[in-house]
Amino acid sequence: MEKLTVPQGAFQLARYPQRKNDPLRAWDAADEYLLHHLYEENLLDARTSILILNDLFGALSIALTDYRPQLISDSYLSHQGTRANLIRNDLSTGQVRLLNSLQDPDVTFDVVLIKIPRSLAFLEDQLHRLRACLHPATRIIGASMVKGIHTSTLNLFERIFGSTHTSLARKKARLIFCQPTMETEPGTNPYPSRYTLEDTGDQIINHANVFSREKLDIGTRLLLEHLPGTPASNTIIDLGCGNGVVGLIAAARNPTAELIFIDESFMAVASAKANFQTVFEGHRKAQFHVTDNLNDLPTGSADLVLINPPFHQERGQGDQVALHMFRESKTVLKQRGELWIVANRHLGYHIQIDRLFGNCRTITGNRKFVILKAVKR
Ligand SMILES: C[S@@+](CC[C@H](N)C(=O)[O-])C[C@H]1O[C@@H](n2cnc3c(N)ncnc32)[C@H](O)[C@@H]1O
């Protein structure tokens, strides 16, 4: 495990879930830049109230625990990582108040620190929500690796808060400075947004940080066209459910099945729940879990697991998450239970799935995507 050394102290930090010999650190140069800047400019005193957005595994929150910060994140993995890192450094988990991305703090803050998320839509939603948490002297500082800051990022800050400028780059990281004025007219928050699912005419609601928020993903579309409908499907899991379209269609094709929707994004699960309840008007049974993978589910309990696995992860983990999903699916499936996935053809997942299940059939495919099926024997 690596040690983050900053003016605020030295902290042992690990990513979550923790993996042996993980080459990736639990923080980046933008975290270090931001913490050095707060110290060098003497921006904090004992009474400063701090809100932190999108802290990946708690590096910022943990270095700033003396100020009892509040942390907002859409990621269950970030919440868990922050808790584990607090404990690792003999700090109380009560020293950081963890909120999810749909919870708005009910106070104002002197300093708001924003790790810039990958999704511009999510940043837009967060900046809109933030307006209720500001007082006239609130200082906003964004931080990101240089490649994560675009003209559109700065335009968003300007439009919602007013005058914005950036720092020089340091170790390929940059800070964004914004002194908000309430004189800007940013319009209303456009999120959650909706699109119509062509085949059924259903309106699909999408919170800002949801995968393929504007339209149905083409891989997902292929999976929907081939979803199995069998009377034996009693328990169906939509793993990495996003807005829940896969589980919705699976529920329609399997009228007696119970659906379980799982995602590590709070916004994803909230969207899936809203969509399921709208379509089935409370007449269908379903479970909704914000968690890591199939962590909370009993062994040998599911008939069918459906996955459109995450690919390029914000956490830079490549295909590790997908492979972990396949392994856990095997554990959670009943004998003769089925795993169905859609994935980019070039990823070659059939090799790993075949190794794991002892079988893997290609149901269909096009130039870009394949649908693979494996049966637990
Ligand atoms: C490619 S998207 C698929 C979303 C949806 N099923 C669809 O087809 O539109 C992958 C999803 O996996 C979720 N995810 C990533 N890592 C996860 C994890 N460790 N546990 C649960 N869900 C995860 C992401 O938040 C994302 O919603």
The ligand as an SDF file (V2000), in Angstrom:
LIG
                    3D

 27 29  0  0  0  0  0  0  0  0999 V2000
  -21.7160   -0.5030  -19.7730 C   0  0  0  0  0  0  0  0  0  0  0  0
  -22.6950    0.0360  -18.4150 S   0  0  0  0  0  0  0  0  0  0  0  0
  -24.1840   -0.8840  -18.7060 C   0  0  0  0  0  0  0  0  0  0  0  0
  -25.4270   -0.2050  -18.1780 C   0  0  0  0  0  0  0  0  0  0  0  0
  -26.7490   -0.8520  -18.6080 C   0  0  0  0  0  0  0  0  0  0  0  0
  -26.7950   -2.2510  -18.2190 N   0  0  0  0  0  0  0  0  0  0  0  0
  -26.9490   -0.7060  -20.1040 C   0  0  0  0  0  0  0  0  0  0  0  0
  -26.7310   -1.6920  -20.8260 O   0  0  0  0  0  0  0  0  0  0  0  0
  -27.3210    0.4010  -20.5370 O   0  0  0  0  0  0  0  0  0  0  0  0
  -21.9190   -0.7910  -17.0590 C   0  0  0  0  0  0  0  0  0  0  0  0
  -22.4910   -0.4690  -15.6840 C   0  0  0  0  0  0  0  0  0  0  0  0
  -21.7480   -1.1960  -14.6960 O   0  0  0  0  0  0  0  0  0  0  0  0
  -21.6940   -0.4150  -13.5150 C   0  0  0  0  0  0  0  0  0  0  0  0
  -20.5840   -0.8950  -12.6700 N   0  0  0  0  0  0  0  0  0  0  0  0
  -19.2530   -0.6460  -12.8070 C   0  0  0  0  0  0  0  0  0  0  0  0
  -18.5520   -1.2540  -11.8270 N   0  0  0  0  0  0  0  0  0  0  0  0
  -19.4490   -1.9010  -11.0480 C   0  0  0  0  0  0  0  0  0  0  0  0
  -19.3430   -2.7050   -9.8800 C   0  0  0  0  0  0  0  0  0  0  0  0
  -18.1640   -2.9600   -9.3260 N   0  0  0  0  0  0  0  0  0  0  0  0
  -20.4670   -3.2110   -9.3270 N   0  0  0  0  0  0  0  0  0  0  0  0
  -21.6810   -2.9450   -9.8950 C   0  0  0  0  0  0  0  0  0  0  0  0
  -21.8530   -2.1840  -11.0080 N   0  0  0  0  0  0  0  0  0  0  0  0
  -20.7480   -1.6730  -11.5760 C   0  0  0  0  0  0  0  0  0  0  0  0
  -21.5170    1.0060  -14.0460 C   0  0  0  0  0  0  0  0  0  0  0  0
  -21.8770    1.9720  -13.0760 O   0  0  0  0  0  0  0  0  0  0  0  0
  -22.4290    0.9960  -15.2640 C   0  0  0  0  0  0  0  0  0  0  0  0
  -23.7370    1.4450  -14.9540 O   0  0  0  0  0  0  0  0  0  0  0  0
  1  2  1  0
  2  3  1  0
  2 10  1  0
  3  4  1  0
  4  5  1  0
  5  6  1  0
  5  7  1  0
  7  8  2  0
  7  9  1  0
 10 11  1  0
 11 12  1  0
 11 26  1  0
 12 13  1  0
 13 14  1  0
 13 24  1  0
 14 15  1  0
 14 23  1  0
 15 16  2  0
 16 17  1  0
 17 18  1  0
 17 23  2  0
 18 19  1  0
 18 20  2  0
 20 21  1  0
 21 22  2  0
 22 23  1  0
 24 25  1  0
 24 26  1  0
 26 27  1  0
M  CHG  2   2   1   9  -1
M  END
$$$$
